[in-house]
């Protein structure tokens, strides 16, 4: 079956909104059941407090997901508040929940320019080269050893690109690790991660790779050139995490363009995942039902492309319910009138939305992982 995007450049404008009432009858199946049909995984970023305190959220996580990731509790700011003093309580609860429910788990994230404890950057700035390397790899050692065998894939390095910061190579200049070591911090991080847990799948993740916009085009170009350099140096990267924070009312989307980008990435022999999917609806129609249908249509157009690539093994949303989405607090995306952003598969009352059906439908139409529909 040749997907429609091969013949045209489907965009948001071309997506037919899902008709009212098209939401499938509520049944007990979850999105993970749809993902499993093609050998794939669906999941979400979760917070341990919500798993403890919100019964509907906990039930949805158990029903809908077969992979989980920590929204913030394995970031170094939370996990190592003082040098050498760790707090993995929240992350442990999430991993225990995943294990109790037979789910896979991602680790997010080992090396990032932000969400670091306040002591780290000053320590790196005053350290010599060997100590700078130790300051970075110490967290890799401790976190990966703790969860070896329970976290099967890690965002080893997150958000290393930022063309707006003036570097010709599009790398993120305002980055403590880049300032300390240059881009070879990435080499060190991945080689260390491979040494510590040789069974884990090692991801490089980033955002702004999805839309048909100058912003995303610059980021895609920088990513591909970075991969040429890293893989050329033998850096052990296994996979690319495409975050998937989409903003259809601000930037266009062309299915064929995104399909070609995914083909180029999988052409390196890399696995792929959509790791943080949500859809910023600010700027959409004021009527929430109409907006929900448009968001669902765009989500399906995006996932039809992603899931047609045999290297895409999993899709995770950055949250389960609109009630707790970061979108509703983030300046660029939050609604001025304070209404919730509606960018996730479940609304603020944990009811399914058309986006849920769109995700289910995209998984139902997907070829088995490792094979593709297209010739
Ligand atoms: O839970 C603590 C609370 O105990 C404390 O009193 C409070 C004040 O410091 O902080 C609370 O933690 C906050 C946490 O979210 C949980 O709400 C952190 O401050 C806050 O920085 C953290 O923000 C997260 C942000 O990454 C930075 O880590 C967001 O939840 C999370 O959605 C966001 O996720 C990022 C991905 O990691 C990378 N891709 C982009 C994505 C969206 O920005």
Boltz pocket constraint, residues with backbone or C-beta under 6 A from the ligand:
constraints:
  - pocket:
      binder: B
      contacts: [[A, 71], [A, 72], [A, 75], [A, 115], [A, 207], [A, 243], [A, 276], [A, 326]]
      max_distance: 6.0
